[in-house]
């Protein structure tokens, strides 16, 4: 019964692209789990990057028109691996509980921390994002003060580039920019005002 509906996927996608139809590719997980550019050995087996989506779909990267980054307004990580902005305190726990940050399959608590702008900048550079979607902003509604990591301190020096080695990242301390929170609900907000 299914046989008439089975086709070579790469041919279907190529035909759709030639017909100027919308094709949406979705990457799973985060760039720091990429086996080549992530925090090896704490990575996954396939590439979650824009180029990786092309590999999985069987199309040329030259055929991508837009690469949209999806960032949470805070940082999370499941399992081991370096995470400079991790909050091992009541703020990290409040983010986890408010956002229900637990593994989908295992129920394991996700590690939570302030937004890591260094990691985001690195992700943007290696993916060539044409846009960003910032999600879960409402999770931060309750905090009177917010922090954004804008650089790292490594061996006494301030660095703004993401380290190339996991062993260096493990030694990094976040350098934060602190700002007042908005202390009101962002639920349903559709305009900056």
N, C-alpha and C positions, 0 to 999 in steps of 0.2 A: 504493500500500500504506500509506503514512503518512497520507493524507488523513483517514481516520476518527478519527485520534488528535490531529489539530490543532484546537486551540480557542483562543479569546481568553484569554490568561493572566490578565488582570485579573478576568475573570468566574470563573475557576477558584479564584483566591485569595479572592475575595469570598465565594464559596460555602463554601469551607473555613472561613473566619472565622465566617460565620453559623452553621455547624454546630459551632462551638466546637472545631474541629480545630486541632492545633498547626501553625503556619506559622512557619518559621524563615527570616529574611532575613539574608544575609551581605554585609557591605561589604568591599570590597577596599582594600588599601593603608592609608595612615594619614591622619588628619585634617589634618596639616600639608601634605598634597598636595591638599586641597580647593581648587577654583578661587576660591571666595569668601573662605574663612577661612584658607587655607594661606599658604605662603611664596611668593606669586606673584612672579616668573614661573616658579618652580620647582615647578609643580603639574601635576596631571593634568587630563583633560578632563571628568570627571564627579565628582560628590560622593561621597566615601567615608563621609559622616556618616550618623547615624540617619535624619535627614530625607531624605537622598539615597536611602536604601534604599526609602523609601516612594514617592519619585518613580519609581524604577525598577520597582517592583512595581505601581504604580497604585493604592495604597491611601492612606487618610488617616493622617497621623501620630497622630491621636487613637485609632487602633486598635492602636497599639503598647502592649504590657503591660510589656515589659522591654527595656532597651537595655544590652547587655553589652559592656563595653570589654575588648579583648584587648591587653594590654601585654606586651612582652618585659621582662625584668628589667634590661635595658640598652637603649640607644638605637641604632638603625641608620638609615642613609639611603643610598639609591642615587643616584649622580649629584650634580650641583651643588646649591647652596643652603646657607643658614646652618644650622649645627649647633653650638651653643655647647658641648656636652659632648663633642665629638669628641676622641678620643684618637689622636694621631698618633705613638704610641710603642709600646713592646713590649707594654703592657697592651692597647691597642687591637688590635694584631696577634694577641695570644693569644686574645682574645675572638673575633675573626674566624675564626681557625683552629679553635678548639675547637667553635664553633657552626656552622661551615661557612657563614659569611655571605658568599655569593657569589650574584650575580644568577642566577635560575633559567634565563632565556633566554640572556643574554649571557655569564654566568660572571664578570661584572665584580665585583671586590671591593666589598662594602658598607662604608661608613664606620661605625665602631663607637665608642661612647662610654658613659659612665656614664648611669644612668637620669636623665632630665630631668623632675623633678617639676613644674617650671613649665609645661612643655608639656603634661604629663599633666593638671594642674589646669585649664588652658585647655580642653583637649579634653573634660574632664568637664563643665565649665560650659556649653559650647555644644551638647553632646549630651544632657545630662540622664541620665547613666548610672544604672542601678539596681543595677549590680553590676560587678565587675572580675575578670577572669581574668589572673593574672600567670604568664607562661610563661617557659621557658628559665632558670629559677632555677639549675638544675644547672650551667650554664655558668660561674657565679660560684663554684662549690664550691672552686676551686683558689686563690682569692685571699685572702691574709691580711688585707688591708684593702679596704674597699669605700667608694665615695662615691656620694652621692645629691645631685643639684642641687636645692636648695630655693629659690633666688632667683637673680637675675642682677645683675651690676654693670654699669650703663650710665651713661657720662659721669660716673663718680665716685659715683653714687647707687645704693643697693640698691633693686631693684624686685622685686615678687613676682608681678606680672601680666605675661602674655605681651605683648610689644610689638605694636602694630597695624600696624607697617610693617616690611617685610623689611630695609630699610636700617638700622633701629634694631637688629633682631635680629642683624645681621651684626657689630655693635659690642659685643654683650653678652658678658660674661665670666661663667662659671658661679660661683656661690657654693655650696660643697659642705658637706654634713654628712658627716663621716668616721666609720666604725664598723669594729669588728673583723669579719672574715669568720668563717664557721663551720668552715672547714677540714675538712669531712667530706662524704661523698656525700649528696646529697638524693634520689638515684635511689630510687624506690619509696616515698618518704615519703608517708604518708597521714594522719598526725596531727602536731600542733604539737610534741608531746613528742619 
